Amino acid sequence: MSEPSAPEEPDDLARRLARALVCAAAEPALPGVLLFDLDPRLMDSVAQLFTRIVAGSGVLDRSGPEQVPLMLGAITRDEDLWVRPRLRREPDGIVFRVEPGPLVGADGRPGPPPVVVVPDLARLSVAGMRAAVQLLGADVAVVEHSGLRQVARPRARWLAACRSADAGRLSPHLLDRFAVRLQAAALRLPPADHLLATLPAGWRTAAAQGVPVARVTDEVLTRVPEFLGPDAGVRRELALARLARTLAALDGAPAALARHCDAAALLMGLTAADAPHPGDGDSGAADPSPFAQRPRPASRPVPRRGDGAPPGDRPRPEDGEPLLESEPPEGIGTGEGRAPVVPATPYPEDEAEVLRDFAPLRNPWQRRRGAASARGVAVGTRRARDLRDLAHVRTVREAAVHQRVRGNRRFTVSPVDLHSYVRAGTPERMLVLVLDHTCRPGDWDWQDALTPFLQWAYTGRAAAQVIEVGSAQARDELRAESFAVRSVLDPRVLAALYRPAGRATPLAHGIEQAAQALRRAFRQHGSALAEAWLVVVTDGRGNVPLRASHTGRLSAPVAAVGVEDTFEAAARIGAIDRTRLHVAVVDAAREPYGDLPFTLAETLGGSVVEGRPVQRTRTADEGAAGER
């Protein structure tokens, strides 16, 4: 028989992870650990390792009770965190009581602190995000919920994972609560016993026995800004200083010195030469509004005829080519199959290009009447509390597990098998944006005119429907293309603003799709859709009839048929309820036929917004008068 192979020696990243988990378990001021780009298959192993470290069970000592971590995700609600209903039998009968929940129920009780695991921080529910902001790093928490009032000292340790690409979407208030951060994209995790054996003997039981508090010297306070930069937030500086203090205490030193600060920075992957430059790392700063600054990527210029198109953009077809020939569609973005670039900094939100949600720690207000379980898209399931909105597949699967134990001849569904859907909130506002790319000359950036509408959709958490007309990258230039997003922060919205212009303008088809999207939204959501905006950016000149868009063939001269079809499609939108729908037409100010946008706005029942400023050319007489 061949001898079993020896376990692989832990690499540097695995050793750093084990030391970081020990520091978070031993120091109450470092209760949160955030791992970026961790392989999801390793999340369970890392959670078990952290649970063992928090419980104080070393490599050989496993006599303590097994602790089960609390898993938080998209379906977590306030009732699951702060309170726990109990039915107790008493001499007078069965009594219903409300006890503290898992996050605050361990205060004052013997045993290790609870462990909270968040597999994906970007998908955590608003209730879970608020709980993390309120508890991580707090000395005292006051809970008032469902008749329960308790003052507790938070003891829970948090372990979360997040992709670097999603860090920019999260609130800085939430990210700054996680003091210990590591880039774990290349983590190879050996067995827990083998990894814990590499730690010093005193580190294995540091969480259970406690460590003395070491002093922080001036050397550490001077060294911290060299790693974090002069503009770092206070929470980041405190986190690095506390981590250095914890490492000094674990080593038995009475005070933290500069070498302990260097070890703490090395543990998190920081170097003095590559110090980050955070923009709003301090949690005291409010979330900025992304459309107030209107960032425009320099790498996406508006292409003109004759200019070299950037990679990924198709050149304009030559005038001699037939109108009906469509080139293959091109993808948006890099799209070359390369692995995503993972930043080496433990603060990837400083370099993120995506925009943050408006008020991400606040639930959108719902006006719709009825049960909350009937709203929104299903994001998970849970045990049913009533017979509304049942998840039939999950219910049958749960019942199938217990059929052999129940011993029934027929398939039986018990009340404990019933599961219902957990649904996300339904947006109560909607923005329908129709972009006519052929009306945009090279000297006009229409994002300035669209900023107020994008700002409204951003602050109102409105859903968006973007309809594109006349793009050179369209799959079929005779048809309009559209896509729906849950927020204007979706990268596809910004990409749609900078597409190159083609030749065909199926404006009638775009207006028809806008009418269908509005009717579908009002019919689907009913009274939940409180307000909607239709914004059309066009010069009104459509050169593709609606029949050609439906059939995909252009068989007769166009003439004015495309414009007439556009007005007929717009008349259908004009009949929609005006109490909840607002319409605006952004005038491209192109001549001739400059009155077409005004006629379109009148047909839609909306108003005209000035888009491109008109610069009037001076005559020779005006120029001579100006010189005199």
C-alpha positions as CSV (number, residue, x, y, z in Angstrom):
1,M,0.0,0.0,0.0
2,S,1.2,3.4,-0.9
3,E,1.6,5.9,2.0
4,P,-0.7,8.9,1.9
5,S,0.9,12.0,0.5
6,A,1.9,14.7,2.9
7,P,-0.4,17.7,2.9
8,E,0.8,20.6,0.8
9,E,2.7,23.3,2.7
10,P,0.6,26.4,3.1
11,D,1.7,29.3,0.9
12,D,2.1,32.9,2.0
13,L,-1.5,33.9,1.3
14,A,-2.9,31.0,3.4
15,R,-0.6,31.9,6.3
16,R,-1.6,35.5,6.1
17,L,-5.3,34.5,6.1
18,A,-4.9,32.4,9.2
19,R,-3.1,35.2,11.0
20,A,-5.7,37.7,9.9
21,L,-8.5,35.4,11.2
22,V,-6.7,35.0,14.6
23,C,-6.4,38.8,14.9
24,A,-10.1,39.3,14.2
25,A,-11.1,36.7,16.7
26,A,-8.8,37.9,19.4
27,E,-9.4,41.7,19.1
28,P,-13.0,42.9,19.6
29,A,-12.1,46.1,17.8
30,L,-11.4,44.1,14.6
31,P,-14.6,42.1,14.3
32,G,-14.9,42.1,10.5
33,V,-12.9,40.3,7.9
34,L,-13.5,41.0,4.2
35,L,-12.0,38.7,1.5
36,F,-12.0,40.0,-2.1
37,D,-12.3,37.7,-5.1
38,L,-12.4,34.5,-3.0
39,D,-13.3,31.3,-4.9
40,P,-16.9,30.6,-3.8
41,R,-16.0,26.9,-3.4
42,L,-13.6,27.9,-0.6
43,M,-16.1,30.0,1.4
44,D,-17.4,27.1,3.5
45,S,-13.9,25.9,4.4
46,V,-12.8,29.4,5.4
47,A,-16.0,29.9,7.4
48,Q,-15.3,26.6,9.3
49,L,-11.7,27.7,9.9
50,F,-12.8,31.0,11.3
51,T,-15.5,29.3,13.5
52,R,-12.8,27.0,15.0
53,I,-10.5,30.0,15.7
54,V,-13.3,32.0,17.3
55,A,-14.3,29.1,19.4
56,G,-10.7,28.7,20.6
57,S,-10.4,25.1,19.5
58,G,-6.8,24.5,18.5
59,V,-5.4,21.7,16.4
60,L,-5.7,18.9,19.0
61,D,-8.5,20.3,21.3
62,R,-11.9,19.7,19.8
63,S,-13.8,19.2,23.1
64,G,-15.8,22.4,22.8
65,P,-19.3,22.5,21.5
66,E,-19.6,22.8,17.7
67,Q,-20.7,26.2,16.6
68,V,-22.8,26.9,13.6
69,P,-22.2,30.2,11.9
70,L,-25.1,32.5,10.9
71,M,-25.4,32.8,7.1
72,L,-26.7,36.1,5.7
73,G,-27.8,36.7,2.1
74,A,-30.3,38.3,-0.1
75,I,-33.3,36.9,1.7
76,T,-32.2,38.1,5.2
77,R,-34.8,40.3,6.9
78,D,-34.8,42.3,10.2
79,E,-37.0,39.6,11.9
80,D,-34.2,37.1,11.3
81,L,-31.5,39.1,13.0
82,W,-32.9,41.1,15.9
83,V,-35.7,39.0,17.4
84,R,-36.5,35.3,17.9
85,P,-40.1,34.3,18.6
86,R,-40.5,31.4,21.1
87,L,-43.4,29.3,22.2
88,R,-43.1,28.1,25.8
89,R,-45.3,25.8,27.9
90,E,-46.0,27.4,31.3
91,P,-48.4,26.4,34.1
92,D,-51.0,28.8,32.7
93,G,-50.7,27.5,29.2
94,I,-48.6,28.1,26.1
95,V,-47.0,31.6,26.1
96,F,-45.6,33.4,23.1
97,R,-42.4,35.4,23.9
98,V,-40.0,37.5,21.8
99,E,-36.4,37.0,22.7
100,P,-33.2,38.6,21.4
101,G,-32.1,37.4,18.0
102,P,-28.8,35.7,17.0
103,L,-26.9,39.0,16.6
104,V,-27.5,40.3,20.1
105,G,-28.6,37.2,21.9
106,A,-25.1,36.2,22.9
107,D,-24.5,39.3,25.1
108,G,-23.7,38.3,28.6
109,R,-23.8,34.6,27.9
110,P,-20.9,32.2,28.4
111,G,-19.2,30.7,25.3
112,P,-17.6,32.0,22.2
113,P,-19.1,34.9,20.3
114,P,-21.3,34.1,17.3
115,V,-19.9,34.0,13.8
116,V,-21.7,35.7,10.9
117,V,-20.8,34.7,7.3
118,V,-21.8,36.7,4.2
119,P,-20.9,34.7,1.1
120,D,-21.5,37.7,-1.2
121,L,-21.5,41.1,0.3
122,A,-22.8,42.8,-2.8
123,R,-26.0,40.7,-2.8
124,L,-26.6,41.1,0.9
125,S,-30.1,42.5,1.7
126,V,-30.6,46.0,3.0
127,A,-31.5,44.6,6.4
128,G,-28.2,42.7,6.6
129,M,-26.2,45.7,5.4
130,R,-27.8,47.9,8.1
131,A,-27.0,45.3,10.7
132,A,-23.3,45.3,9.7
133,V,-23.1,49.0,9.8
134,Q,-24.8,49.2,13.3
135,L,-22.8,46.4,14.9
136,L,-19.3,46.2,13.5
137,G,-17.0,48.2,15.7
138,A,-19.8,49.4,18.0
139,D,-19.5,49.3,21.7
140,V,-23.2,49.3,22.5
141,A,-26.3,48.4,20.4
142,V,-29.8,49.3,21.4
143,V,-32.5,47.0,19.9
144,E,-36.1,48.1,19.8
145,H,-38.2,45.7,17.6
146,S,-41.5,44.0,18.0
147,G,-42.0,44.8,21.6
148,L,-38.4,44.0,22.6
149,R,-36.0,46.6,24.0
150,Q,-32.5,45.5,24.9
151,V,-29.1,47.2,25.3
152,A,-26.4,44.8,24.2
153,R,-22.7,44.7,23.6
154,P,-22.1,43.3,20.1
155,R,-19.8,40.2,20.2
156,A,-20.3,38.7,16.8
157,R,-17.4,38.2,14.4
158,W,-18.2,38.8,10.7
159,L,-16.6,37.1,7.7
160,A,-17.6,38.4,4.2
161,A,-16.6,37.9,0.6
162,C,-16.9,40.2,-2.3
163,R,-15.7,40.6,-5.8
164,S,-13.4,43.6,-6.5
165,A,-15.6,44.6,-9.4
166,D,-18.6,44.9,-7.1
167,A,-16.8,46.9,-4.4
168,G,-17.6,50.2,-6.0
169,R,-21.3,49.6,-5.8
170,L,-21.4,49.2,-2.1
171,S,-21.7,52.0,0.4
172,P,-18.4,53.2,1.9
173,H,-20.1,53.2,5.3
174,L,-20.5,49.4,5.0
175,L,-17.0,48.7,3.6
176,D,-15.2,50.7,6.2
177,R,-16.7,48.6,8.9
178,F,-14.6,45.7,7.8
179,A,-11.2,46.5,9.3
180,V,-9.3,43.4,8.1
181,R,-9.1,43.0,4.3
182,L,-7.3,40.6,2.1
183,Q,-7.1,39.8,-1.6
184,A,-7.8,36.1,-1.8
185,A,-8.1,35.5,-5.5
186,A,-5.1,33.1,-5.6
187,L,-5.9,31.4,-2.3
188,R,-5.1,27.7,-2.0
189,L,-6.4,26.5,1.3
190,P,-4.8,23.4,2.9
191,P,-6.6,21.3,5.6
192,A,-7.5,23.4,8.7
193,D,-5.4,21.3,11.1
194,H,-2.3,21.6,8.9
195,L,-2.8,25.4,8.6
196,L,-3.4,26.0,12.3
197,A,-0.3,23.9,13.1
198,T,1.8,26.6,11.4
199,L,0.7,29.2,13.9
200,P,2.6,29.8,17.1
201,A,1.2,27.9,20.1
202,G,-0.1,31.0,21.8
203,W,-2.0,32.1,18.8
204,R,-4.2,29.0,18.6
205,T,-6.1,29.8,21.8
206,A,-5.9,33.5,21.7
207,A,-9.6,34.0,21.1
208,A,-10.6,31.9,24.1
209,Q,-8.0,33.1,26.6
210,G,-7.7,36.7,25.4
211,V,-4.6,38.7,24.9
212,P,-3.3,41.7,26.8
213,V,-3.8,45.1,25.3
214,A,-0.5,46.6,23.9
215,R,0.3,50.2,23.8
216,V,0.5,52.1,20.5
217,T,3.6,54.1,20.2
218,D,4.3,57.2,18.1
219,E,6.3,55.1,15.7
220,V,3.1,53.3,14.7
221,L,1.1,56.5,14.3
222,T,3.8,58.0,12.1
223,R,4.1,54.8,10.0
224,V,0.4,54.3,9.3
225,P,0.0,57.3,6.9
226,E,3.0,56.0,4.9
227,F,1.0,53.0,3.9
228,L,-2.5,54.5,3.6
229,G,-1.6,57.9,2.2
230,P,-2.5,61.3,3.5
231,D,-6.1,61.2,2.4
232,A,-7.1,58.0,4.0
233,G,-10.1,57.9,6.3
234,V,-9.9,57.7,10.0
235,R,-11.4,54.2,10.1
236,R,-8.7,52.8,7.9
237,E,-5.9,54.4,10.0
238,L,-7.5,53.0,13.1
239,A,-7.9,49.6,11.6
240,L,-4.2,49.4,10.6
241,A,-3.1,50.7,14.0
242,R,-5.3,48.2,15.9
243,L,-4.0,45.4,13.7
244,A,-0.5,46.3,14.6
245,R,-1.4,46.5,18.3
246,T,-3.0,43.0,18.1
247,L,0.1,41.5,16.4
248,A,2.3,43.0,19.1
249,A,0.0,41.6,21.8
250,L,0.0,38.1,20.2
251,D,3.8,38.2,20.1
252,G,4.0,39.2,23.8
253,A,5.3,42.7,23.3
254,P,4.1,45.4,25.7
255,A,3.9,48.0,22.9
256,A,3.4,48.1,19.2
257,L,6.4,49.3,17.3
258,A,7.1,50.2,13.7
259,R,7.9,46.6,12.8
260,H,4.5,45.5,14.0
261,C,2.9,48.2,11.8
262,D,5.0,46.8,8.9
263,A,3.8,43.3,9.7
264,A,0.2,44.5,9.8
265,A,0.5,46.2,6.4
266,L,2.2,43.2,4.9
267,L,-0.6,41.0,6.3
268,M,-3.2,43.1,4.4
269,G,-1.1,43.4,1.3
270,L,-0.1,47.1,1.7
271,T,3.2,48.6,0.7
272,A,4.5,52.1,1.4
273,A,5.3,52.6,-2.3
274,D,1.9,51.6,-3.5
275,A,-0.2,53.6,-1.1
276,P,-3.8,54.0,-2.1
277,H,-5.4,57.3,-2.8
278,P,-9.0,57.0,-1.6
279,G,-11.5,59.5,-2.7
280,D,-14.2,59.0,0.0
281,G,-12.8,56.3,2.2
282,D,-13.9,58.0,5.4
283,S,-17.2,56.6,6.4
284,G,-18.3,60.0,7.6
285,A,-18.6,61.3,4.0
286,A,-21.9,61.0,2.3
287,D,-22.4,58.9,-0.8
288,P,-21.7,61.2,-3.8
289,S,-24.2,61.6,-6.6
290,P,-22.7,60.0,-9.7
291,F,-24.6,62.1,-12.3
292,A,-23.7,65.4,-10.6
293,Q,-20.1,65.2,-11.9
294,R,-21.2,63.4,-15.2
295,P,-18.0,61.5,-15.7
296,R,-17.1,60.9,-19.3
297,P,-14.6,58.3,-20.3
298,A,-11.8,59.8,-22.4
299,S,-11.4,56.5,-24.2
300,R,-14.9,56.8,-25.7
301,P,-14.8,59.8,-28.1
302,V,-17.8,60.4,-30.3
303,P,-16.6,59.1,-33.7
304,R,-16.9,61.2,-36.8
305,R,-16.8,60.3,-40.5
306,G,-13.2,59.7,-41.5
307,D,-11.9,59.4,-37.9
308,G,-10.3,56.2,-36.8
309,A,-12.8,54.3,-34.7
310,P,-11.6,52.8,-31.4
311,P,-11.2,49.1,-31.1
312,G,-14.6,47.3,-30.9
313,D,-16.5,50.0,-32.8
314,R,-17.5,49.3,-36.3
315,P,-16.7,51.8,-39.1
316,R,-19.5,53.5,-40.9
317,P,-20.6,51.8,-44.1
318,E,-19.6,53.4,-47.3
319,D,-22.3,55.3,-49.3
320,G,-22.1,52.8,-52.1
321,E,-23.2,49.8,-50.0
322,P,-26.8,48.8,-50.0
323,L,-29.0,49.9,-47.1
324,L,-30.2,46.4,-46.3
325,E,-26.9,44.8,-45.6
326,S,-26.2,44.5,-41.9
327,E,-22.7,43.7,-40.5
328,P,-22.2,41.2,-37.7
329,P,-22.9,42.7,-34.2
330,E,-20.0,43.8,-32.1
331,G,-19.8,43.3,-28.4
332,I,-19.5,46.1,-25.9
333,G,-16.5,46.2,-23.7
334,T,-13.3,44.1,-23.8
335,G,-15.0,40.8,-24.5
336,E,-11.8,39.0,-25.5
337,G,-12.0,36.2,-23.0
338,R,-9.1,37.4,-20.8
339,A,-9.3,36.9,-17.1
340,P,-10.4,40.0,-15.2
341,V,-7.7,42.1,-13.7
342,V,-7.7,41.9,-9.9
343,P,-6.3,45.0,-8.2
344,A,-3.6,44.2,-5.6
345,T,-4.9,46.8,-3.1
346,P,-7.2,45.8,-0.2
347,Y,-9.3,48.9,-1.0
348,P,-10.5,48.2,-4.6
349,E,-13.5,50.6,-4.2
350,D,-11.1,53.5,-4.6
351,E,-10.3,52.4,-8.2
352,A,-13.8,51.2,-9.1
353,E,-15.4,52.7,-12.2
354,V,-18.9,51.6,-11.4
355,L,-21.3,54.0,-9.7
356,R,-22.8,53.4,-6.2
357,D,-26.5,53.1,-5.6
358,F,-28.3,56.0,-4.1
359,A,-28.9,55.5,-0.4
360,P,-28.0,51.8,-0.5
361,L,-28.7,51.3,3.2
362,R,-32.4,52.4,2.8
363,N,-35.2,50.4,1.5
364,P,-37.2,52.1,-1.3
365,W,-40.6,53.2,-0.1
366,Q,-43.5,51.0,-1.4
367,R,-46.9,52.5,-2.1
368,R,-48.5,49.3,-3.3
369,R,-51.2,47.9,-1.2
370,G,-51.4,44.2,-0.2
371,A,-48.9,41.6,1.0
372,A,-45.2,42.3,0.4
373,S,-44.7,38.8,-0.7
374,A,-46.5,39.6,-4.0
375,R,-44.0,42.3,-5.1
376,G,-40.9,42.2,-7.1
377,V,-38.6,39.5,-8.4
378,A,-38.1,36.3,-6.4
379,V,-34.6,36.3,-4.8
380,G,-35.0,33.2,-2.6
381,T,-37.3,31.0,-0.6
382,R,-38.1,30.6,3.1
383,R,-40.5,28.6,5.3
384,A,-44.0,29.7,4.6
385,R,-45.9,31.6,7.2
386,D,-49.2,31.6,5.2
387,L,-50.5,30.1,2.0
388,R,-49.7,33.1,-0.2
389,D,-47.0,33.0,-3.0
390,L,-46.0,29.4,-2.4
391,A,-42.8,28.1,-4.0
392,H,-44.1,24.9,-5.3
393,V,-40.8,23.4,-6.5
394,R,-39.1,24.0,-3.2
395,T,-42.1,22.7,-1.3
396,V,-42.2,19.4,-3.3
397,R,-38.5,19.0,-3.0
398,E,-38.6,19.5,0.8
399,A,-41.5,17.0,1.1
400,A,-39.7,14.4,-1.0
401,V,-36.8,14.3,1.4
402,H,-39.0,13.1,4.3
403,Q,-41.2,10.6,2.4
404,R,-39.3,7.6,3.5
405,V,-39.2,8.7,7.2
406,R,-42.9,9.3,7.2
407,G,-43.7,5.9,5.8
408,N,-46.8,7.0,3.9
409,R,-47.9,5.1,0.8
410,R,-48.9,8.3,-1.0
411,F,-46.8,11.4,-1.5
412,T,-47.7,13.6,1.5
413,V,-46.9,17.3,1.9
414,S,-46.8,18.4,5.5
415,P,-47.2,22.0,6.7
416,V,-43.5,22.1,7.7
417,D,-42.6,21.5,4.0
418,L,-44.3,24.6,2.7
419,H,-42.0,27.3,1.4
420,S,-42.8,30.7,0.0
421,Y,-40.8,33.1,-2.2
422,V,-38.8,36.0,-0.9
423,R,-39.1,38.9,-3.3
424,A,-37.1,42.1,-3.9
425,G,-38.8,45.4,-3.8
426,T,-40.6,46.6,-6.9
427,P,-39.4,49.9,-8.3
428,E,-42.1,52.5,-8.3
429,R,-40.5,54.8,-10.9
430,M,-39.5,54.1,-14.5
431,L,-37.4,55.9,-17.1
432,V,-37.9,55.1,-20.8
433,L,-35.1,56.6,-22.8
434,V,-35.2,56.7,-26.7
435,L,-31.9,57.6,-28.2
436,D,-31.7,58.5,-31.9
437,H,-28.0,58.1,-32.6
438,T,-28.3,59.6,-36.1
439,C,-29.3,63.0,-34.7
440,R,-26.2,63.6,-32.7
441,P,-23.5,65.5,-34.5
442,G,-19.9,65.2,-33.5
443,D,-19.8,68.5,-31.6
444,W,-22.7,67.7,-29.3
445,D,-22.5,65.6,-26.1
446,W,-26.1,64.9,-25.3
447,Q,-25.3,63.7,-21.8
448,D,-25.6,67.3,-20.6
449,A,-29.2,67.4,-21.7
450,L,-30.0,63.9,-20.3
451,T,-28.3,64.5,-16.9
452,P,-31.5,65.8,-15.1
453,F,-33.5,62.8,-16.2
454,L,-30.7,60.4,-15.2
455,Q,-30.4,62.2,-11.9
456,W,-34.1,61.7,-11.2
457,A,-33.9,58.0,-12.0
458,Y,-30.8,57.6,-9.9
459,T,-32.2,59.3,-6.7
460,G,-35.6,57.6,-7.2
461,R,-34.1,54.1,-7.8
462,A,-36.1,53.9,-11.0
463,A,-36.0,51.1,-13.4
464,A,-34.9,52.0,-17.0
465,Q,-35.8,50.9,-20.5
466,V,-33.3,52.1,-23.1
467,I,-34.3,52.1,-26.8
468,E,-31.7,52.7,-29.4
469,V,-32.3,53.9,-32.9
470,G,-29.8,54.3,-35.7
471,S,-26.8,52.8,-34.1
472,A,-24.0,51.6,-36.3
473,Q,-23.6,48.6,-34.0
474,A,-27.2,47.4,-34.4
475,R,-27.8,43.8,-35.4
476,D,-30.4,45.1,-38.0
477,E,-30.3,48.7,-38.9
478,L,-33.9,48.6,-39.9
479,R,-35.1,47.9,-36.4
480,A,-34.7,49.6,-33.0
481,E,-33.0,47.8,-30.2
482,S,-33.9,48.0,-26.5
483,F,-32.9,46.5,-23.2
484,A,-34.2,46.8,-19.6
485,V,-32.1,47.4,-16.5
486,R,-33.0,47.7,-12.9
487,S,-31.0,50.9,-12.4
488,V,-29.4,53.6,-14.5
489,L,-26.1,52.6,-12.9
490,D,-26.0,49.6,-15.2
491,P,-22.9,49.9,-17.4
492,R,-25.0,49.3,-20.5
493,V,-26.7,52.6,-20.0
494,L,-23.4,54.6,-20.2
495,A,-22.3,52.5,-23.2
496,A,-25.5,53.3,-25.0
497,L,-24.8,57.0,-24.8
498,Y,-21.5,56.7,-26.9
499,R,-22.4,54.4,-29.7
500,P,-21.4,55.5,-33.2
501,A,-24.2,56.6,-35.5
502,G,-25.4,54.6,-38.5
503,R,-27.4,55.7,-41.6
504,A,-30.9,54.2,-41.1
505,T,-33.2,55.8,-38.5
506,P,-36.1,53.4,-37.5
507,L,-37.6,56.1,-35.3
508,A,-41.2,54.8,-35.7
509,H,-40.1,51.4,-34.4
510,G,-38.4,53.0,-31.4
511,I,-41.5,55.0,-30.5
512,E,-43.6,51.8,-30.9
513,Q,-41.3,49.9,-28.5
514,A,-41.5,52.8,-26.0
515,A,-45.3,52.6,-26.1
516,Q,-45.2,48.8,-25.5
517,A,-42.8,49.2,-22.6
518,L,-45.0,51.8,-20.9
519,R,-48.2,49.8,-21.3
520,R,-46.5,46.7,-20.1
521,A,-45.1,48.5,-17.0
522,F,-48.4,50.1,-16.1
523,R,-50.3,46.9,-16.7
524,Q,-47.8,44.7,-14.8
525,H,-47.2,46.8,-11.8
526,G,-50.7,48.3,-11.6
527,S,-50.8,51.0,-8.9
528,A,-47.2,50.3,-7.9
529,L,-45.8,52.4,-10.7
530,A,-46.2,55.9,-9.3
531,E,-44.3,57.9,-11.9
532,A,-42.7,57.3,-15.3
533,W,-40.7,59.5,-17.7
534,L,-40.5,59.1,-21.4
535,V,-37.5,61.0,-22.8
536,V,-36.9,61.0,-26.6
537,V,-33.7,62.5,-28.0
538,T,-34.2,62.9,-31.8
539,D,-34.4,65.4,-34.7
540,G,-37.7,63.7,-35.8
541,R,-36.4,62.6,-39.1
542,G,-37.1,58.9,-39.4
543,N,-36.2,57.3,-42.8
544,V,-37.4,53.7,-42.1
545,P,-41.2,53.0,-42.3
546,L,-42.7,50.9,-39.6
547,R,-43.6,48.1,-42.1
548,A,-39.9,47.8,-43.1
549,S,-39.0,47.4,-39.4
550,H,-41.5,44.7,-38.9
551,T,-40.7,42.7,-42.0
552,G,-37.0,43.5,-42.2
553,R,-37.2,44.4,-45.9
554,L,-37.3,47.8,-47.6
555,S,-39.1,47.5,-50.9
556,A,-40.3,51.0,-51.9
557,P,-39.0,54.6,-51.7
558,V,-39.3,55.9,-48.2
559,A,-40.2,59.6,-48.8
560,A,-42.1,60.8,-45.7
561,V,-43.6,57.5,-44.7
562,G,-41.2,57.0,-41.8
563,V,-42.0,60.4,-40.3
564,E,-45.8,59.7,-40.6
565,D,-45.5,56.3,-39.0
566,T,-43.6,58.0,-36.1
567,F,-46.4,60.4,-35.5
568,E,-49.0,57.6,-35.6
569,A,-47.0,55.5,-33.0
570,A,-46.6,58.7,-30.9
571,A,-50.4,59.2,-30.9
572,R,-50.8,55.9,-29.0
573,I,-48.5,57.1,-26.2
574,G,-50.5,60.4,-26.0
575,A,-53.5,58.4,-24.9
576,I,-51.8,57.0,-21.8
577,D,-52.6,58.3,-18.3
578,R,-51.0,61.7,-17.9
579,T,-51.2,61.7,-14.1
580,R,-48.3,59.2,-13.9
581,L,-46.5,59.6,-17.3
582,H,-44.4,62.6,-18.2
583,V,-42.9,63.1,-21.7
584,A,-40.0,65.2,-22.9
585,V,-38.5,65.5,-26.3
586,V,-34.8,66.7,-26.4
587,D,-34.4,68.9,-29.5
588,A,-31.3,68.1,-31.5
589,A,-31.6,71.5,-33.3
590,R,-30.8,70.3,-36.8
591,E,-31.8,72.0,-40.0
592,P,-33.8,71.7,-42.2
593,Y,-37.1,70.4,-40.7
594,G,-36.3,71.9,-37.3
595,D,-40.0,71.8,-36.4
596,L,-40.3,68.0,-36.4
597,P,-39.2,67.6,-32.7
598,F,-41.9,70.2,-31.7
599,T,-44.6,68.3,-33.7
600,L,-43.5,65.0,-32.1
601,A,-43.7,66.5,-28.6
602,E,-47.2,67.8,-29.3
603,T,-48.3,64.4,-30.6
604,L,-46.8,62.7,-27.5
605,G,-48.4,65.2,-25.2
606,G,-45.1,66.4,-23.8
607,S,-42.7,69.3,-23.7
608,V,-39.6,70.2,-25.7
609,V,-36.2,70.4,-23.9
610,E,-33.3,72.3,-25.5
611,G,-30.6,69.9,-26.4
612,R,-27.8,71.2,-28.5
613,P,-27.3,75.0,-28.3
614,V,-27.8,76.7,-31.7
615,Q,-24.9,78.9,-32.7
616,R,-26.1,81.4,-35.3
617,T,-23.5,82.3,-38.0
618,R,-22.9,86.0,-38.3
619,T,-23.4,87.7,-41.7
620,A,-20.9,90.0,-43.3
621,D,-22.8,93.1,-42.3
622,E,-23.0,92.0,-38.6
623,G,-19.3,91.3,-38.6
624,A,-18.5,94.7,-40.0
625,A,-20.8,96.4,-37.5
626,G,-19.1,94.5,-34.7
627,E,-15.7,95.6,-35.8
628,R,-16.8,99.3,-36.0
